[in-house]
Structures are given as structure tokens and as C-alpha cells.
Amino acid sequence: MDHDERIAKMTFASVYPMYIQKVEKKGRTKEELDRVIQWLTGFDDRRLQEQITQKATFEAFFQQASLNPYARMITGVICGYRVEDIENPLTQKVRYLDKLVDELAKGRKMEKILRGEQ
């Protein structure tokens, strides 16, 4: 199984607690994390919780998401890859999410993370 397939089959529910841990360790909150995820995906609290409860794979998670039109403004390196250069659309979306979580954990201001939001 290649890298892209592994990412597609991973469940959002398995990664979400690690996201929470990462941001809380740096003094950010689960609420801020959820806001960032909701900005990217269009999920409200209830729909986000459904994804976790249903153990949705990243493939299913992003199929149901309404990707923010400003997501293409997410650039930079995450896990050794430039997110804007990733060719697999699903892998790119997962890396967008990783990048936003990373920025949150690094203390970046919310208005900078939520690109294009006024």
C-alpha cells in the first residue's frame, strides 16, 4: 500500500486525539482546533462529532467536507512535503489539515491561520 492509500484509509478519529494533544501541549484549546477544522471542512460541531463517532476514513471525511475556497492559500512544508506541490488531492487536503494544526500549535494568530476570513 502506498503513502496516499495509507492516508486515505486512516480514520480521522484515530488522528484527532493527537491533534488535540499537540495543540493543548502548546497552550491552545480543543475549541480553537475545532474552529480550524471547521474552517477547512465546513463541518459544524455536530457533523465533526459524527465523523469521529462513525470512524470516517480521511477519504470519507473529505468527501463529505465542503473544502474552504481559501484552502489553496495554505502553503509551506509539512512532513517534508510542500503542501502546494502535493499532486494527490486527498493527500493534499490531509496535509492542509496537518499544516493548520501545526500553525495553531506554533502559536500563530487565528486570523492568520483562517486565511481569507474577515
Buried (B, 14 or more C-beta within 10 A) or exposed (E): EEEBEEBBEBBBBEBBEEBBEBBBEEEBEEEBBBBBBBBBBEBEEEEBEEBBEBEBBBBBBBEBBEBBEEBBEBEEEBEEBEBBEBEBEBBBBBBBBBBBBBBBBEEEEBEEBBBEEE
